[in-house]
């Protein structure tokens, strides 16, 4: 497979959790021996194929690796749903980077993937060289969390791809405008066949919502404090992307992130909420220019 392939390789790495071992899937683009590695990590209920367009655009310059965070996509589901937590995901990414034999990586993280990136980038001797945070920061609006909680983990079943795409579009208006074919491409990897019956279901463990829905206001306030501490410990070059209509990352929080910690460079995309999906050419260009040093 060449660096210009239109489809990725599917690989797996074994990781340790509190109770057992689990396999984490990852989608790999570009040359296996390319020392320049880009890790792209998706949002809470999504999966690694969200980055197909971005990966195709960058696979001639990078070995692009897009994991399915445990509980999503082709990765295993955890025995204990309380294991679906950001610190555990950070540990899985450390295992992944060791598997890749990468001394340094660049990182693009959407929403939850950005929180994982913040956690890893804040550590001493972090492997992250450049960090892209896509519509996420230490302070997350409770209204957005409530909106996500309304659909996260629901046992949805669909008769076909079109019905599933219509549903996912209804809960993902913030992603922006797409052609019908683009939206189908974003939807297909989100689905899997239902065992022993016709139809399709979402390709994630409904139990990923257990820790999310168990979060109390007090725990959320403590988590925000800890996330700011993590953010203030980051020293790598950081690009902060924000959908101008985002209900999760406010402009106030984004501007604070330009003054604290790594003093992120902020770029907003008009006509987008939570979160930009790197399908539009202008979104890909902003990330490419930052990562390749032309911005």
QUIPEVEN-V904707 format. One record per residue. N is the residue number from 0. RES is the residue in one letter. SS is DSSP state (h for helix, s for strand, l for the rest). PSI is psi in whole degrees, -180 to 180 (* if undefined). OMEGA is omega in degrees with one decimal (* if undefined). Layout:
n res ss psi omega
N RES SS PSI OMEGA
N RES SS PSI OMEGA
//
This chain:
n res ss psi omega
0 X l 131 -177.8
1 X l 172 -179.8
2 X l -16 -177.6
3 X l 18 -179.8
4 X l 149 -179.5
5 X l -10 178.5
6 X l 147 -178.1
7 X l 168 170.5
8 X s 140 175.3
9 X s 121 -180.0
10 X s 168 179.5
11 X s 148 173.7
12 X s 141 -179.4
13 X s 131 -176.7
14 X s 160 -179.1
15 X s 132 171.4
16 X l -172 -173.0
17 X l -26 -174.9
18 X l -23 -167.6
19 X l -169 171.1
20 X s 149 175.6
21 X s 154 177.7
22 X s 133 172.3
23 X s 126 177.7
24 X s 150 171.1
25 X s 147 -179.0
26 X s 126 -172.3
27 X s 130 179.5
28 X s 150 174.6
29 X l -174 -175.2
30 X l 134 -177.6
31 X l -29 -176.4
32 X l 9 177.7
33 X l 121 -178.7
34 X l -13 179.0
35 X l 108 -173.0
36 X s 132 174.5
37 X s 124 177.2
38 X s 127 -179.4
39 X s 123 -173.0
40 X s 133 -169.2
41 X l -180 179.8
42 X l -177 -166.4
43 X l -48 -175.5
44 X l 20 -176.9
45 X l -158 -178.4
46 X l 171 -167.7
47 X h -22 -178.9
48 X h -4 172.9
49 X h -24 -173.0
50 X h 16 -175.7
51 X h -48 -176.6
52 X h -46 178.8
53 X h -42 -178.9
54 X h -42 177.7
55 X h -39 -177.5
56 X h -27 -173.3
57 X h -4 -172.2
58 X l -12 173.4
59 X l -16 -179.5
60 X l -23 -175.7
61 X l 157 156.5
62 X s 108 -173.3
63 X s 127 -176.3
64 X s 123 -175.2
65 X s 92 -177.4
66 X s 151 163.0
67 X l 107 -179.7
68 X l 144 -175.3
69 X l 137 -176.5
70 X l -6 -178.2
71 X s 156 173.8
72 X l -130 -176.2
73 X l 0 179.4
74 X l 161 177.3
75 X l 161 170.9
76 X l 147 -178.9
77 X l 148 175.3
78 X l -42 -179.5
79 X l 112 -177.6
80 X h -20 177.5
81 X h -8 174.9
82 X h -9 178.1
83 X l 77 -175.8
84 X l 150 -176.2
85 X h -45 179.6
86 X h -37 177.7
87 X h -37 177.4
88 X h -38 176.4
89 X h -44 179.5
90 X h -40 177.3
91 X h -38 -179.3
92 X h -34 174.2
93 X h -43 176.8
94 X h -43 179.2
95 X h -48 -177.3
96 X h -36 175.1
97 X h -41 177.8
98 X h -38 -179.8
99 X h -12 -176.8
100 X l 41 -178.1
101 X l 125 178.1
102 X l -33 178.3
103 X l 148 175.8
104 X s 154 164.1
105 X s 157 -168.8
106 X s 131 169.9
107 X s 120 -178.1
108 X s 122 176.1
109 X s 123 174.8
110 X l -112 178.6
111 X h -39 177.7
112 X h -30 174.6
113 X h -39 176.8
114 X h -39 176.0
115 X h -43 178.4
116 X h -40 176.4
117 X h -44 179.8
118 X h -45 -178.4
119 X h -40 -177.9
120 X h -22 -177.9
121 X l -9 -175.7
122 X l 149 174.5
123 X l 138 -178.2
124 X l 31 178.1
125 X l 145 175.6
126 X l -7 -174.4
127 X s 126 180.0
128 X s -46 175.7
129 X s 142 -173.3
130 X s 127 173.3
131 X s 118 177.2
132 X s 116 -175.1
133 X s 99 174.0
134 X l 49 176.5
135 X l 151 176.5
136 X l -175 -178.8
137 X l -27 -179.8
138 X l 117 -178.4
139 X l 130 -175.2
140 X l 131 -178.8
141 X h -28 178.6
142 X h -39 178.1
143 X h -40 177.5
144 X h -39 178.1
145 X h -41 179.0
146 X h -46 179.7
147 X h -39 -179.3
148 X h -21 179.9
149 X h -28 -177.3
150 X h -16 -174.7
151 X l 126 175.1
152 X l 3 177.6
153 X l 139 -178.3
154 X l 72 -175.1
155 X l 141 173.5
156 X s 142 -176.4
157 X s 145 -179.4
158 X l -29 -178.9
159 X l 179 -177.5
160 X h -42 -177.3
161 X h -42 178.7
162 X h -41 178.5
163 X h -42 180.0
164 X h -40 178.8
165 X h -41 179.0
166 X h -48 -178.0
167 X h -34 175.8
168 X h -35 -177.5
169 X h -27 179.9
170 X h 3 -174.5
171 X l 34 -177.7
172 X h -30 -178.8
173 X h -17 -178.6
174 X h -24 -179.5
175 X l -167 -176.9
176 X l 135 178.6
177 X l 156 169.4
178 X l 165 179.1
179 X h -44 -178.3
180 X h -39 176.6
181 X h -41 -178.8
182 X h -35 175.8
183 X h -38 178.8
184 X h -36 177.0
185 X h -23 -175.9
186 X h -40 -173.5
187 X h -48 -178.4
188 X l -11 179.8
189 X l -2 -171.0
190 X s 154 170.9
191 X s 160 -179.4
192 X s 148 175.1
193 X l 131 -178.2
194 X l 129 170.6
195 X l 25 176.3
196 X l 156 179.3
197 X l 159 175.6
198 X l -178 -175.4
199 X s 155 175.0
200 X s 166 -179.0
201 X s 144 -171.7
202 X l 50 173.0
203 X s 160 179.0
204 X l 120 178.1
205 X h -23 -177.9
206 X h -7 175.2
207 X h -19 179.4
208 X h -10 -175.9
209 X h -55 178.9
210 X h -34 -179.6
211 X h -49 -176.4
212 X h -16 178.6
213 X l -4 -176.8
214 X l 120 177.7
215 X l 162 175.5
216 X h -36 179.2
217 X h -43 178.9
218 X h -36 178.5
219 X h -40 178.7
220 X h -40 177.9
221 X h -40 178.8
222 X h -41 178.2
223 X h -44 178.8
224 X h -44 -179.5
225 X h -37 179.3
226 X h -38 175.8
227 X h -39 177.0
228 X h -42 177.1
229 X h -46 -178.6
230 X h -43 -179.0
231 X h -15 179.1
232 X l -4 -178.1
233 X l 136 -178.9
234 X l -9 -176.9
235 X l 162 175.3
236 X s 133 -173.6
237 X s 131 173.5
238 X s 126 177.3
239 X s 121 177.0
240 X s 142 -179.7
241 X s 132 166.7
242 X s 128 -174.5
243 X l -23 -179.8
244 X l 18 -175.8
245 X l 137 173.2
246 X l 0 -178.4
247 X l -41 178.9
248 X l 110 -179.0
249 X l 160 176.3
250 X h -35 179.9
251 X h -46 178.9
252 X h -43 179.8
253 X h -43 179.4
254 X h -36 176.0
255 X h -36 179.4
256 X h -21 175.6
257 X h -14 -178.2
258 X h -18 -174.8
259 X l 166 173.6
260 X l -123 -177.5
261 X l 1 -178.2
262 X l 65 -175.3
263 X l 145 169.4
264 X s 127 -175.2
265 X s 132 172.8
266 X s 129 179.3
267 X s 146 176.1
268 X s 121 178.5
269 X l 150 175.8
270 X l 14 -179.3
271 X l 145 174.3
272 X l -127 177.6
273 X l 107 10.1
274 X l 156 173.7
275 X l 141 -172.7
276 X l 4 176.8
277 X l 37 170.4
278 X l -39 179.3
279 X l 142 -177.6
280 X h -40 -177.1
281 X h -32 177.2
282 X h -43 177.2
283 X h -41 -176.8
284 X h -41 -179.9
285 X h -45 179.2
286 X h -46 -179.8
287 X h -46 -178.0
288 X h -38 178.5
289 X h -47 -175.3
290 X h -37 -176.0
291 X l 2 171.5
292 X l 17 -179.8
293 X l -6 179.3
294 X l * *
//
